[in-house]
């Protein structure tokens, strides 16, 4: 007896990614604060103390980047003009080129999402990158007012992709975010750039499943 085609057909799998630590090598925050310290001569400890106290305001879109920088200047004594800070900030991105190659090689039928705890100006900069045209859906925390690992962020990703979470792998470099993705129903894949080949095998197995 012939099996019903609906019973034997596979459910197609798709994938969504974090940005920092996945499409970058190392953390953007760590590199940007170090670059600010190197440029201004203010200790990196002082820069980071102010930066990390207020960065959530950027991540949830409560502050603009100029507002964030003005506050940091007041707290640290830095006098660098905003235009120079913005250029330095965006210049702190160090691309993880193997991941961009993986992104470009994904089959055309695979829907691709992005869920990133990100910042005003930086998210706009990324959206203008031609390589990001491969993403079908981009969700930035500063645009939705919620950040990972909050379930609201994963709900926004599921809605943006127009797919059930169970059909989507979520790739992140932070275990807490992977745990939250799994709890929401995504298939979490923990990533580190030193193990990119192993990641590609895991992703290929997921997409073939």
C-alpha positions as CSV (number, residue, x, y, z in Angstrom):
1,X,0.0,0.0,0.0
2,X,1.3,3.4,-0.9
3,X,1.9,5.8,2.0
4,X,0.2,9.1,2.1
5,X,2.6,11.7,0.7
6,X,1.7,14.1,3.5
7,X,2.8,11.5,6.0
8,X,6.2,10.9,4.4
9,X,7.2,14.4,3.4
10,X,9.8,16.1,5.5
11,X,9.2,19.3,7.4
12,X,11.7,21.9,6.0
13,X,14.1,23.4,8.5
14,X,15.4,27.0,8.6
15,X,17.9,29.0,10.6
16,X,18.3,32.2,12.5
17,X,21.4,33.8,13.9
18,X,22.7,36.1,16.6
19,X,25.1,38.7,15.3
20,X,27.8,39.6,18.0
21,X,30.1,36.7,18.6
22,X,28.7,34.8,15.6
23,X,29.2,37.2,12.7
24,X,32.0,38.9,14.6
25,X,35.1,37.5,16.2
26,X,35.0,38.3,19.9
27,X,32.6,40.6,21.5
28,X,31.8,44.0,19.9
29,X,31.5,45.6,23.4
30,X,34.9,44.4,24.5
31,X,36.6,45.6,21.4
32,X,34.8,49.0,21.2
33,X,35.5,49.9,24.8
34,X,39.2,48.9,24.4
35,X,39.4,51.1,21.3
36,X,37.8,54.0,23.1
37,X,40.3,53.6,25.9
38,X,43.3,53.4,23.5
39,X,42.1,56.5,21.6
40,X,41.5,58.7,24.6
41,X,44.0,57.5,27.2
42,X,41.3,56.9,29.7
43,X,41.6,53.5,31.5
44,X,39.6,50.7,29.9
45,X,38.2,49.9,33.4
46,X,36.8,53.4,33.7
47,X,35.4,53.3,30.1
48,X,33.8,49.9,30.7
49,X,32.3,50.8,34.1
50,X,30.4,53.6,32.4
51,X,29.7,51.7,29.2
52,X,28.2,48.6,30.7
53,X,26.2,50.5,33.3
54,X,24.2,52.2,30.5
55,X,24.4,50.0,27.4
56,X,21.0,48.4,28.1
57,X,19.5,51.8,27.3
58,X,20.9,51.3,23.8
59,X,19.9,47.7,23.5
60,X,16.2,48.4,24.2
61,X,16.2,51.6,22.2
62,X,15.6,53.9,25.1
63,X,18.6,56.1,24.2
64,X,20.1,57.3,21.0
65,X,23.8,56.7,20.5
66,X,24.7,60.4,20.8
67,X,22.8,60.5,24.2
68,X,24.7,57.4,25.3
69,X,28.0,59.0,24.3
70,X,27.2,62.3,26.1
71,X,26.5,60.4,29.3
72,X,29.8,58.4,29.0
73,X,31.7,61.6,28.4
74,X,30.3,63.2,31.5
75,X,31.2,60.2,33.6
76,X,34.6,59.5,32.3
77,X,35.9,62.9,31.4
78,X,36.5,61.9,27.7
79,X,36.2,64.9,25.3
80,X,36.1,63.0,22.0
81,X,33.5,64.5,19.6
82,X,30.6,62.3,18.8
83,X,31.4,62.0,15.1
84,X,34.8,60.5,15.9
85,X,33.3,58.2,18.5
86,X,30.7,56.9,16.0
87,X,33.4,56.1,13.4
88,X,35.5,54.4,16.1
89,X,32.4,52.5,17.3
90,X,31.5,51.2,13.9
91,X,35.2,50.5,13.2
92,X,35.2,48.1,16.2
93,X,33.4,45.4,14.2
94,X,35.7,42.5,13.4
95,X,33.9,40.3,10.9
96,X,33.9,36.5,11.2
97,X,34.4,35.8,7.5
98,X,33.8,32.0,7.6
99,X,30.3,32.7,9.0
100,X,29.5,35.2,6.2
101,X,30.6,32.5,3.7
102,X,28.3,30.0,5.4
103,X,25.4,32.5,5.2
104,X,26.0,33.1,1.5
105,X,26.1,29.4,0.8
106,X,22.7,28.6,2.4
107,X,20.3,27.0,-0.1
108,X,17.8,29.4,-1.6
109,X,14.9,27.6,0.0
110,X,16.1,28.1,3.5
111,X,14.6,31.1,5.3
112,X,17.2,33.0,7.3
113,X,16.6,35.2,10.3
114,X,18.6,37.5,12.6
115,X,18.0,38.2,16.2
116,X,20.5,40.5,17.8
117,X,20.8,42.5,21.0
118,X,22.0,45.6,19.2
119,X,22.2,49.4,19.2
120,X,21.0,52.4,17.2
121,X,23.3,53.3,14.4
122,X,25.0,49.9,14.6
123,X,21.8,48.1,13.5
124,X,21.3,50.6,10.7
125,X,24.9,50.1,9.6
126,X,24.4,46.3,9.5
127,X,21.2,46.6,7.6
128,X,23.0,48.5,4.8
129,X,25.6,45.8,4.4
130,X,24.9,44.0,1.1
131,X,25.7,40.7,2.8
132,X,22.7,41.1,5.1
133,X,20.4,41.0,2.0
134,X,20.5,37.2,2.5
135,X,18.5,37.6,5.8
136,X,14.7,37.3,5.2
137,X,14.0,38.7,8.6
138,X,16.1,41.0,10.9
139,X,15.1,41.6,14.5
140,X,17.1,44.1,16.6
141,X,16.5,44.5,20.3
142,X,16.8,48.3,20.0
143,X,13.9,48.3,17.6
144,X,11.5,46.1,19.5
145,X,12.3,47.2,23.1
146,X,13.2,43.7,24.3
147,X,16.5,41.8,24.4
148,X,17.6,38.2,24.7
149,X,17.1,36.1,26.7
150,X,13.6,37.5,27.2
151,X,10.9,35.4,25.6
152,X,9.5,38.5,23.9
153,X,12.6,38.7,21.7
154,X,12.1,35.1,20.5
155,X,8.4,35.7,19.9
156,X,9.4,38.6,17.7
157,X,11.8,36.4,15.8
158,X,9.2,33.7,15.3
159,X,6.6,36.3,14.1
160,X,9.1,38.0,11.8
161,X,10.1,34.7,10.1
162,X,6.6,33.6,9.7
163,X,7.5,30.0,10.8
164,X,6.9,27.9,13.8
165,X,9.9,28.0,16.2
166,X,10.2,24.2,16.0
167,X,11.3,24.6,12.3
168,X,14.1,27.0,13.0
169,X,17.5,26.5,14.5
170,X,18.8,29.5,16.5
171,X,22.6,30.1,16.5
172,X,24.2,32.1,19.4
173,X,27.5,32.2,21.2
174,X,25.9,32.6,24.7
175,X,24.6,29.5,26.5
176,X,21.9,31.6,28.3
177,X,20.4,32.6,25.0
178,X,20.6,29.1,23.7
179,X,18.7,27.9,26.8
180,X,16.0,30.6,26.2
181,X,15.7,29.7,22.6
182,X,15.2,26.0,23.4
183,X,12.7,26.9,26.0
184,X,10.7,28.9,23.5
185,X,10.8,26.0,21.0
186,X,13.7,26.8,18.7
187,X,16.5,24.3,18.1
188,X,19.5,26.0,19.7
189,X,23.0,25.6,18.4
190,X,25.8,27.0,20.5
191,X,28.6,28.6,18.4
192,X,32.2,29.5,18.8
193,X,34.3,30.7,15.9
194,X,37.2,28.3,16.8
195,X,34.8,25.4,16.0
196,X,33.3,26.7,12.8
197,X,33.7,23.4,10.8
198,X,31.9,21.4,13.5
199,X,29.2,24.1,13.5
200,X,28.7,23.7,9.7
201,X,28.3,20.0,10.2
202,X,25.7,20.5,12.9
203,X,23.8,23.1,10.7
204,X,23.9,20.9,7.6
205,X,22.5,18.0,9.7
206,X,19.7,20.2,10.9
207,X,18.8,21.6,7.5
208,X,18.9,18.0,6.0
209,X,16.6,16.7,8.8
